[in-house]
Amino acid sequence: MPTKNTQQPAYTAMPNSIEAEQSVLCCILRNGENQAEIVANLHADDFYQPAHATIFEAMSDIANRVVAMGETTSVNSINFTTLVDYLRRNGKLAQVGDIDYILKLNELLPGTSNYDEYVSIVKRASTMRKLIDICGKVTQKAYSSSTAEEAITYAEEAIFALTQRGANGGLVDLSKDIALTLKRINDRFVDPAKFRGIQTGFRRFDRMTNGLHGGELIVLAARPGVGKSAMAMNIVENVAKNGGTVAVFSLEMSNEQLIERMLSSMSTVPLEFIKSGQLPNGEGDLAKLFTAQETMSSSMRLFGNDYANIKPSEMASQCRRLKAKSGLDLVVIDYIQLMNSGTDPKQGRQNEVASITRALKLMAKELDVPVIALSQLKRDAAIRSAASGKEGGGEPVLSDLRESGAIEQDADIVLFIHKVEDKENNTVEHSLIVAKHRNGETGTIPLKWIGRIVRFVDEDFLRENDIDAGDTSGPSPSDYEGDMQFGEEGQDEFVTDLYDVDETISDDDIPSEGDN
């Protein structure tokens, strides 16, 4: 019985083309008009032959040197004379084949118009060699790594770095893009909704930013206990309800805690009752929780990771796979100061946080999704609050971002949740401060906080739903319809107690499944 031939083909040499390498070097020597472009598109390690790599390195150094020409300066040109002179002065002429080989290169081609074809052959062979090298290192990593995730992350990062090599296209003539830019402006005028980003559910903020857009790093910061995790989960809920796929990395809370918060927000059953299991309305509250659970399970694409020691590179790796499999519209990270970059701790925490925020910004650009990263504030904000005479009276500023100024630099949008408590008058006010907006306006947006169901709402939402934030009468059972209907005796009294926090708001205050 014949057996299947499983023998792999034998490869005797790494991918390369000596002829293409020689032709590229000849084009650089002979084509003065395009030699700068050719040099800029290649690296010395793209050449397989050591002599060719040395010659190209010399050419690159010549091209980057500026020399004095009387009262003016000029960039050196690469030609037979300057190349031989450079190699001789640096003791490298003999190792590349002496003058005879340089002369051979200079006279190799009758013309140099096909230089781009020779360059593409050299780059292709170089990429194949690097890919083979990566595969070998990945194999070694697969043998030595303590976890499969570590090996996969290494492989993904190495492949991605290879794909990004040479991605910089250099300077381009912007005049060629004017017509395309004007067309996009016209398209926005005709259909503004077409270019609207992801809607957070906070209407005034969405108008200010036109939604969240791919590639943006949004930093949401506050002092501990003010509600940054709650607001982030409110945004997650709104995006997921409207068909978006969301990845949440929670370094502080478990996935179970995040789900409990979302169930409370969507069902209007207070979080404290969910945690204690003492539901005031028993079956009625359970029914509302099951309705919220059904919505989350059937129509919301939510993915969570509560591993406390995750690195930015691991986040990017998992998000790449999620986007390829299920799509990805938003990433939320709670929070920056709990992360570690995996770099040498001797560099200092500020440098580590700087590398973390840079990695998050690069992840947002690579995946083309908005990334919301939560951040702590320094105690400086609390000190200013004490000086103001009101708890929380001093507004946070960008310099309050904790541990690194790089957070402010890398972020496209910086948001602060600000809480002012006046104990004399027994009032509490919340606001969302847009402290930095790279592509638009800044400002302050008043918020209302419903603590028992862990939800923020803005004044636009209250006005659009004809809700009086100061109404303390409480709703009656007839005020509710559909999934939010109350049929249990005493439910109206319970709802009145439920919203007796900073202000009394009816259940209509909580967005239903169809709300934006």
FENMOZI-V79400 format. One record per residue. SS is DSSP state (a for helix, b for strand, c for the rest). NEAR is the number of other C-alpha atoms within 8 Angstrom. D_CENTER is the distance of its C-alpha to the mean C-alpha in Angstrom with 1 decimal. Layout:
BEGIN
SS NEAR D_CENTER
SS NEAR D_CENTER
END
This chain:
BEGIN
c 2 57.1
c 3 54.6
c 4 51.5
c 4 48.0
c 4 47.1
c 4 43.9
c 4 44.4
c 4 41.3
c 4 42.0
c 4 42.7
c 5 40.7
c 4 42.8
c 4 40.5
c 6 36.8
c 8 35.7
c 8 37.0
c 10 39.2
a 8 41.6
a 6 42.9
a 11 39.5
a 13 38.8
a 11 42.2
a 13 41.8
a 11 38.5
a 12 40.3
a 14 43.3
a 11 41.2
a 14 39.7
a 12 43.3
a 9 44.8
c 9 42.2
c 10 41.9
c 5 40.1
c 8 37.1
a 12 37.1
a 9 34.3
a 7 32.0
a 12 33.1
a 11 32.5
a 7 29.0
c 7 28.0
c 9 29.3
c 10 29.2
a 9 32.3
a 7 31.0
a 12 30.9
c 12 34.7
c 11 36.4
c 7 39.7
a 7 39.8
a 9 42.2
a 13 39.9
a 13 36.9
a 10 39.2
a 11 40.4
a 11 37.0
a 10 35.9
a 11 39.0
a 11 38.4
a 9 34.8
a 8 36.3
a 13 39.0
a 11 36.7
c 8 34.7
c 8 37.8
b 8 39.4
b 8 43.2
b 8 45.6
b 7 47.9
c 5 50.5
c 5 48.9
b 6 45.7
b 9 43.0
b 8 42.0
b 9 39.6
c 10 41.5
c 8 42.1
c 13 42.1
c 9 45.4
a 10 48.0
a 6 49.5
a 10 46.4
a 12 45.0
a 11 48.2
a 8 48.6
a 10 45.2
a 12 45.7
a 9 49.2
a 7 48.2
c 7 45.5
c 7 47.8
c 9 45.9
c 12 48.3
a 7 50.3
a 7 47.4
a 11 46.2
c 10 49.7
a 9 51.3
a 8 52.2
a 7 53.4
a 9 50.0
a 11 48.4
a 9 51.3
a 8 50.7
a 11 47.1
a 11 48.1
c 8 50.6
c 9 48.8
c 8 47.8
c 5 50.0
c 5 46.9
c 10 43.2
c 5 41.9
c 7 40.1
a 11 37.9
a 8 34.6
a 7 36.0
a 12 36.9
a 13 33.5
a 8 31.7
a 10 34.1
a 14 33.5
a 10 29.6
a 8 30.0
a 12 32.2
a 14 30.1
a 10 27.0
a 9 29.3
a 10 30.6
a 9 27.2
a 10 26.3
a 8 29.6
a 8 28.9
a 11 25.5
a 8 27.3
a 8 29.9
a 8 27.5
a 11 25.7
a 8 29.2
a 8 30.0
a 10 26.9
a 9 27.9
a 6 31.2
a 6 30.1
c 9 26.9
c 5 27.6
c 6 25.2
a 8 24.2
a 6 20.6
a 9 20.8
a 12 22.5
a 8 20.1
a 11 17.0
a 10 19.1
a 10 20.1
a 9 16.7
a 10 15.4
a 9 18.8
a 10 18.8
a 8 15.3
a 8 16.6
a 10 19.7
a 7 18.3
a 7 16.5
c 7 19.9
c 6 21.5
c 6 18.8
c 5 19.6
c 6 22.2
c 4 23.6
c 4 25.1
c 5 26.0
c 6 28.6
a 6 26.8
a 5 30.0
a 6 29.3
a 8 26.2
a 8 28.1
a 7 29.5
a 7 26.3
a 8 24.6
a 8 27.7
a 8 27.7
a 8 24.2
a 8 25.5
a 8 28.5
a 9 26.6
a 11 24.7
a 7 28.2
a 6 29.7
c 8 27.0
a 9 24.6
a 6 23.2
a 6 22.1
a 7 19.3
c 9 18.4
c 8 14.8
b 9 14.1
c 13 16.9
c 14 16.5
c 9 20.3
c 10 21.0
a 10 22.9
a 9 23.4
a 10 19.7
a 13 18.9
a 8 21.7
a 10 20.5
a 10 17.0
c 9 18.0
c 13 15.4
b 12 11.6
c 9 10.4
c 10 8.0
c 15 5.9
c 15 6.3
b 15 5.5
b 13 8.6
b 13 10.8
b 14 13.6
b 14 16.5
b 13 20.1
c 9 23.1
c 6 23.7
c 5 25.2
c 9 24.4
c 9 22.1
a 12 18.4
a 8 18.0
a 11 20.4
a 10 18.6
a 11 15.2
a 11 17.4
a 12 19.2
a 10 16.1
a 12 15.3
a 9 19.0
a 12 19.2
a 16 16.4
a 13 17.9
a 11 21.4
c 8 20.7
c 9 19.7
c 12 16.0
b 15 14.5
b 15 12.6
b 13 11.5
b 12 12.4
b 13 12.5
b 15 15.5
c 15 16.8
c 9 19.6
c 8 21.0
c 9 22.0
a 10 21.1
a 6 24.6
a 8 24.2
a 10 21.2
a 8 23.3
a 11 26.3
a 13 24.5
a 11 23.4
a 13 26.9
a 15 28.4
a 14 26.4
a 10 27.2
a 10 30.8
c 10 31.8
c 13 33.4
c 11 32.9
a 12 30.6
a 7 33.5
a 11 35.7
a 12 33.2
a 7 33.0
a 6 36.8
c 6 37.8
c 7 40.4
c 9 39.7
c 7 42.2
c 8 42.6
c 8 42.6
a 6 42.4
a 9 41.1
a 11 38.0
a 9 37.5
a 8 37.8
a 12 35.0
a 12 32.8
a 8 33.6
a 10 32.8
a 11 29.3
a 9 28.9
a 8 30.0
a 10 27.5
a 9 24.6
a 8 26.0
a 6 27.0
a 8 24.6
c 12 21.3
b 11 18.7
b 9 17.2
b 8 16.1
b 9 16.1
b 9 16.2
c 11 18.2
c 8 18.7
c 9 19.0
c 7 18.6
c 10 15.4
c 10 13.6
a 12 10.0
a 9 11.5
a 9 12.9
a 10 9.9
a 9 8.4
a 11 12.1
a 8 12.7
a 11 9.9
a 9 11.3
a 8 14.6
a 10 14.0
a 10 12.8
a 7 15.8
a 6 18.1
a 7 17.3
c 8 14.6
c 13 11.4
c 10 10.7
b 14 8.7
b 13 7.2
b 14 9.2
b 13 9.9
b 13 13.5
c 13 13.7
a 13 12.8
a 9 16.4
a 8 17.2
c 13 14.9
c 12 16.4
c 10 15.1
c 5 18.2
c 7 19.4
c 5 23.0
a 7 23.6
a 4 26.3
a 8 23.7
c 7 23.5
a 8 21.0
a 8 19.9
a 9 18.9
a 13 17.2
a 16 15.0
a 12 14.4
a 9 13.3
a 13 11.0
a 13 9.2
a 10 9.2
a 10 7.9
a 11 4.8
a 14 4.7
a 9 6.0
a 10 4.1
a 15 2.1
a 11 5.8
a 7 7.4
a 11 6.9
c 8 7.4
c 14 6.2
b 15 5.7
b 15 4.3
b 13 7.7
b 13 8.8
b 14 12.6
b 14 14.8
b 13 18.5
b 11 20.8
c 11 23.7
c 8 27.3
a 7 28.1
a 14 27.2
a 11 29.6
a 8 32.3
a 11 32.1
a 14 32.4
a 12 35.6
a 8 37.0
a 9 36.5
c 7 38.9
c 12 36.4
b 11 34.0
c 13 30.6
c 13 32.4
c 11 30.5
c 9 27.2
c 8 24.1
c 8 23.0
a 8 20.0
a 6 22.0
a 11 22.1
b 15 18.6
c 10 19.6
c 9 19.8
c 10 18.0
c 10 18.0
a 10 14.9
a 12 12.9
a 10 14.6
a 6 14.3
a 10 10.5
c 13 9.8
c 11 10.5
b 13 12.2
b 15 14.0
b 13 16.0
b 12 19.0
b 14 21.1
b 13 24.7
b 11 27.7
b 11 31.3
b 12 34.1
b 10 37.7
c 7 40.0
c 5 43.1
c 5 42.4
c 7 40.5
b 9 37.4
b 9 33.7
b 10 31.3
b 12 27.5
b 12 25.2
b 12 21.6
b 12 21.3
b 13 18.9
b 12 19.3
b 9 17.0
b 11 15.9
c 6 15.2
c 6 16.5
c 7 19.1
c 7 21.4
c 10 21.3
b 7 23.6
b 8 24.6
b 11 24.6
b 10 27.2
b 12 26.4
b 12 28.7
b 10 28.1
b 12 29.8
a 7 29.6
a 11 31.4
a 12 29.0
c 12 25.9
b 12 25.0
b 11 24.3
b 11 25.7
b 13 26.2
a 9 29.5
a 8 28.8
a 11 28.6
a 13 31.8
a 9 33.6
a 7 32.6
c 8 34.0
c 6 37.0
c 11 36.4
c 8 38.2
c 8 36.2
c 7 39.5
c 9 41.5
c 9 42.7
c 5 45.1
c 12 42.8
c 9 42.6
c 7 45.3
a 10 44.9
a 7 45.6
a 7 42.5
c 11 40.3
c 8 40.0
a 5 38.3
a 6 36.0
a 8 36.2
c 10 40.0
c 10 41.9
c 7 45.2
c 7 46.0
c 5 48.7
c 6 47.5
a 11 43.9
a 12 44.3
a 8 45.2
a 9 42.3
a 12 39.8
a 13 41.5
a 7 40.9
a 9 37.3
c 13 36.3
c 9 38.5
c 9 35.7
c 9 34.8
c 12 36.1
c 13 37.6
c 14 35.7
c 10 36.7
a 9 34.8
a 9 34.1
a 11 31.6
c 8 29.3
c 9 27.6
c 6 29.1
c 6 27.4
c 7 27.7
c 5 26.4
c 8 23.3
END
